[in-house]
Amino acid sequence: MKLAAVQLRATDDRAETISRAGDLVESAVDQGATVVLLPELFAVPFVQPDPDPDYFRLAETLDGPSNTMAADYSRRADITVVSSVFEEGEVPGTYYNTACTFVRGELRSVYRKSHLPFSNGFPEKFYFRPGGAEPEVVDTGEAGVGTIICYERHFPELSRTVALRGGSVLCVPVASASAPMREVFQLELRAHAVFNGLFVICSNRVGTEGVKEYFGLSAVYGPDGDILAQAADDRDDVAVAEADPERVAATRRSRPFLRDRRPELYGRLTRMTPETS
């Protein structure tokens, strides 16, 4: 199989942005990709540091234009596409940061971001209700694919959950623009790959939005933490890499971290808070 990270610059013109995203998905398909990841909330500008109630006008339902494009390419190309949308919930006034996984055009998973920041210029708790479910793993026929969203890469429990549920590919759509975070961005993603013995796809935005400068670095990582493909750092691009599922099995045999876990020792740790630690 081949994995693809789509890197995209979002504008105020949703239709034009979705069209460009579709062109990038098509480019990935032309290069043989069978799993394609789009950036976090790829069709619209991301939230700015100051909360803005007008931002809610950008929300869309799960059958809106963003997912319609993703589902269409997934069906026509017979591939898996992970689409990230600003979801307008069924209950009026509720909104989510949501990743949808389409396999050959069928919606197989809806994952709502459960860990939300309110710091470093990302006041997401103002906009999104946190999801209440752990990441799912979708069997695509080639691999088990699980998704976590942006800020959640700082929480190793989530990627470990994907691995324990049979995932061999971890998708991480992001909107990362923090200059200090750029220094550890790839370190974290490589660590997720190594600790869990899986492939990681990370798709970021690129370019200027308001006061933020998104730094790209969209890439595909191997189970050893190696960078298999990386997008350009200054424009729309696609990073595509070959990914042999047997490499996951071989890695987990040679580094059996999942086997050697001691979950009976972690119970108190998982319940600890900064106040009780």
C-alpha positions as CSV (number, residue, x, y, z in Angstrom):
1,M,0.0,0.0,0.0
2,K,1.0,3.6,-0.3
3,L,0.2,6.4,2.2
4,A,-0.3,10.1,1.4
5,A,-0.2,13.2,3.4
6,V,-1.9,16.2,1.8
7,Q,-0.6,19.6,2.7
8,L,-2.9,22.6,2.0
9,R,-3.2,26.3,2.3
10,A,-6.8,27.2,3.3
11,T,-8.5,30.5,2.2
12,D,-11.8,32.2,2.8
13,D,-13.1,30.7,-0.4
14,R,-14.3,27.3,0.8
15,A,-15.3,26.0,-2.7
16,E,-11.9,26.9,-4.1
17,T,-10.0,25.4,-1.2
18,I,-12.0,22.1,-1.5
19,S,-11.3,22.1,-5.3
20,R,-7.5,22.4,-4.6
21,A,-7.7,19.7,-2.0
22,G,-9.5,17.5,-4.5
23,D,-6.7,18.1,-7.0
24,L,-4.1,17.1,-4.3
25,V,-6.0,13.9,-3.5
26,E,-6.1,13.1,-7.2
27,S,-2.4,13.7,-7.4
28,A,-1.9,11.3,-4.5
29,V,-4.1,8.7,-6.3
30,D,-2.0,9.1,-9.5
31,Q,1.1,8.3,-7.4
32,G,-0.6,5.1,-6.2
33,A,-1.8,6.2,-2.8
34,T,-4.5,4.0,-1.2
35,V,-4.7,5.9,2.1
36,V,-4.9,9.7,1.9
37,L,-5.1,12.1,4.8
38,L,-6.3,15.7,4.6
39,P,-5.2,18.4,7.1
40,E,-7.3,19.5,10.2
41,L,-10.4,21.4,9.2
42,F,-8.8,21.5,5.7
43,A,-11.6,23.5,3.9
44,V,-11.7,26.6,6.1
45,P,-9.2,28.9,7.9
46,F,-8.4,27.6,11.4
47,V,-9.3,29.4,14.6
48,Q,-7.3,32.6,15.6
49,P,-6.0,33.5,19.0
50,D,-9.0,35.7,19.9
51,P,-12.4,33.9,20.1
52,D,-14.7,35.0,17.3
53,P,-18.4,34.0,17.4
54,D,-18.6,34.7,13.7
55,Y,-16.4,31.6,13.1
56,F,-19.4,29.3,13.7
57,R,-20.8,30.3,10.3
58,L,-18.1,28.0,8.8
59,A,-19.4,24.9,10.3
60,E,-21.0,22.2,8.1
61,T,-22.8,19.0,8.6
62,L,-21.2,15.6,8.0
63,D,-22.8,15.5,4.6
64,G,-21.5,18.9,3.7
65,P,-19.1,19.9,0.9
66,S,-15.9,18.8,2.5
67,N,-16.9,15.2,3.1
68,T,-18.8,15.1,-0.2
69,M,-15.5,15.7,-2.0
70,A,-13.6,13.2,0.2
71,A,-16.3,10.5,-0.2
72,D,-16.4,11.0,-3.9
73,Y,-12.7,10.5,-4.4
74,S,-12.7,7.6,-2.0
75,R,-15.4,5.9,-4.1
76,R,-14.1,6.7,-7.5
77,A,-10.5,5.7,-6.8
78,D,-11.4,2.8,-4.5
79,I,-9.2,4.2,-1.7
80,T,-9.4,5.3,1.9
81,V,-9.7,9.1,2.6
82,V,-9.6,10.7,6.0
83,S,-11.4,14.0,6.0
84,S,-11.3,16.6,8.8
85,V,-14.3,18.9,9.2
86,F,-15.7,21.7,11.4
87,E,-18.9,19.7,12.2
88,E,-22.2,21.3,13.1
89,G,-23.8,18.9,15.5
90,E,-27.4,17.7,15.4
91,V,-28.2,19.6,18.6
92,P,-28.4,23.3,17.8
93,G,-25.3,25.2,19.1
94,T,-23.0,22.2,19.3
95,Y,-19.9,21.9,17.2
96,Y,-17.1,19.4,16.9
97,N,-13.6,19.1,15.4
98,T,-14.2,15.8,13.5
99,A,-12.3,13.3,11.4
100,C,-14.3,11.1,9.1
101,T,-12.8,7.9,7.5
102,F,-14.2,6.9,4.1
103,V,-13.3,3.5,2.7
104,R,-14.3,3.0,-1.0
105,G,-16.8,5.8,-0.5
106,E,-18.4,4.4,2.6
107,L,-18.3,6.4,5.9
108,R,-16.7,3.9,8.3
109,S,-15.7,6.1,11.2
110,V,-16.6,9.5,12.8
111,Y,-14.0,10.5,15.4
112,R,-14.5,13.8,17.4
113,K,-11.5,15.4,18.9
114,S,-11.6,14.7,22.6
115,H,-8.6,16.7,23.9
116,L,-9.0,20.4,23.2
117,P,-6.4,23.2,23.9
118,F,-7.1,26.6,25.3
119,S,-3.6,28.0,25.1
120,N,-0.8,29.1,22.8
121,G,-3.2,30.9,20.5
122,F,-5.6,28.0,20.1
123,P,-8.8,28.7,22.0
124,E,-10.5,25.5,20.8
125,K,-12.7,25.0,23.8
126,F,-14.6,28.1,22.8
127,Y,-15.6,26.5,19.5
128,F,-15.7,22.7,19.9
129,R,-17.4,20.3,22.2
130,P,-15.0,17.5,23.1
131,G,-15.7,14.1,21.8
132,G,-16.4,11.3,24.2
133,A,-15.1,8.2,22.5
134,E,-11.6,6.7,22.1
135,P,-10.1,6.4,18.6
136,E,-11.5,3.7,16.4
137,V,-9.5,1.5,14.1
138,V,-11.0,0.9,10.6
139,D,-10.0,-2.2,8.6
140,T,-9.5,-1.0,5.1
141,G,-8.6,-4.4,3.7
142,E,-4.9,-3.4,3.6
143,A,-4.4,-2.2,7.2
144,G,-6.0,-1.0,10.4
145,V,-6.2,2.8,10.2
146,G,-6.8,5.0,13.3
147,T,-7.0,8.7,13.7
148,I,-6.2,11.3,16.4
149,I,-6.3,15.0,15.8
150,C,-3.5,17.6,16.2
151,Y,-3.3,18.5,19.9
152,E,-3.9,14.9,20.7
153,R,-0.5,13.9,19.5
154,H,0.7,15.3,22.9
155,F,-1.1,12.4,24.6
156,P,0.6,9.1,24.0
157,E,-2.3,7.2,25.5
158,L,-4.3,7.8,22.3
159,S,-1.8,6.5,19.8
160,R,-1.2,3.5,22.0
161,T,-4.9,2.9,22.0
162,V,-4.8,2.7,18.2
163,A,-2.0,0.2,18.3
164,L,-3.7,-2.0,20.9
165,R,-6.9,-2.0,18.9
166,G,-5.0,-3.4,15.9
167,G,-4.0,-0.3,14.0
168,S,-0.9,-0.3,11.9
169,V,-1.4,3.2,10.4
170,L,-2.0,6.3,12.6
171,C,-3.4,9.4,10.9
172,V,-2.8,12.8,12.5
173,P,-4.5,15.8,10.8
174,V,-3.0,19.0,12.3
175,A,-3.1,22.8,12.2
176,S,0.3,23.5,13.7
177,A,1.7,27.0,13.5
178,S,3.5,27.5,16.8
179,A,7.2,28.4,16.2
180,P,8.4,26.7,19.4
181,M,6.4,23.6,18.7
182,R,8.1,23.3,15.3
183,E,11.2,22.2,17.1
184,V,9.5,19.1,18.6
185,F,6.8,18.5,16.0
186,Q,8.6,15.7,14.1
187,L,10.2,14.3,17.3
188,E,6.7,13.6,18.7
189,L,5.5,12.0,15.5
190,R,8.5,9.8,15.2
191,A,8.1,8.8,18.8
192,H,4.5,7.7,18.2
193,A,5.7,5.5,15.3
194,V,8.6,3.9,17.3
195,F,6.7,3.3,20.6
196,N,3.8,1.7,18.8
197,G,5.5,0.1,15.8
198,L,3.2,1.7,13.2
199,F,3.2,4.0,10.2
200,V,2.2,7.6,10.9
201,I,0.7,10.0,8.4
202,C,0.7,13.7,9.4
203,S,-1.0,16.4,7.3
204,N,-0.5,20.0,8.2
205,R,-1.6,23.3,6.8
206,V,0.9,25.7,5.2
207,G,1.1,29.5,4.7
208,T,-0.3,32.5,6.5
209,E,-3.7,32.7,8.1
210,G,-4.3,35.9,10.1
211,V,-1.5,36.1,12.7
212,K,-0.5,32.4,12.2
213,E,2.2,31.0,9.9
214,Y,1.6,27.3,9.3
215,F,4.9,25.5,8.8
216,G,3.9,22.4,6.8
217,L,6.2,19.5,7.5
218,S,3.5,17.1,6.4
219,A,5.0,13.6,6.1
220,V,4.8,9.9,6.3
221,Y,6.8,8.1,9.0
222,G,7.9,4.4,9.2
223,P,7.7,2.2,12.3
224,D,11.3,3.0,13.0
225,G,10.6,6.7,13.1
226,D,12.2,7.3,9.7
227,I,10.7,10.0,7.4
228,L,9.6,8.1,4.3
229,A,8.3,11.2,2.5
230,Q,7.9,14.8,3.3
231,A,6.1,17.7,1.6
232,A,7.6,21.0,0.6
233,D,7.6,23.6,3.5
234,D,6.2,26.5,1.5
235,R,3.3,25.4,-0.7
236,D,0.4,22.9,-1.3
237,D,2.0,19.5,-1.8
238,V,1.5,15.8,-1.3
239,A,3.9,13.4,0.4
240,V,3.5,9.8,-0.8
241,A,5.4,6.7,0.5
242,E,5.3,3.0,0.1
243,A,4.2,1.2,3.3
244,D,4.6,-2.6,3.7
245,P,2.2,-3.9,6.4
246,E,4.6,-6.7,7.1
247,R,7.1,-4.1,8.3
248,V,4.7,-3.4,11.2
249,A,4.5,-7.1,12.2
250,A,8.3,-7.4,11.9
251,T,8.9,-4.3,14.0
252,R,6.6,-5.5,16.7
253,R,8.4,-8.9,16.8
254,S,11.8,-7.3,17.1
255,R,10.7,-4.6,19.6
256,P,7.7,-6.1,21.4
257,F,6.7,-3.1,23.4
258,L,3.0,-4.0,23.2
259,R,3.7,-7.5,24.5
260,D,5.8,-6.2,27.4
261,R,3.4,-3.7,28.7
262,R,2.4,-4.0,32.4
263,P,-1.1,-2.4,32.5
264,E,-1.7,-3.7,36.0
265,L,1.0,-1.2,37.2
266,Y,-0.5,1.8,35.3
267,G,-3.9,2.0,37.0
268,R,-3.0,4.6,39.5
269,L,-1.0,6.5,37.0
270,T,-3.9,6.9,34.7
271,R,-6.0,8.4,37.5
272,M,-3.4,10.8,38.8
273,T,-3.8,14.6,38.3
274,P,-1.2,17.3,38.9
275,E,-2.8,17.9,42.3
276,T,-2.6,14.2,43.4
277,S,0.8,13.4,41.9
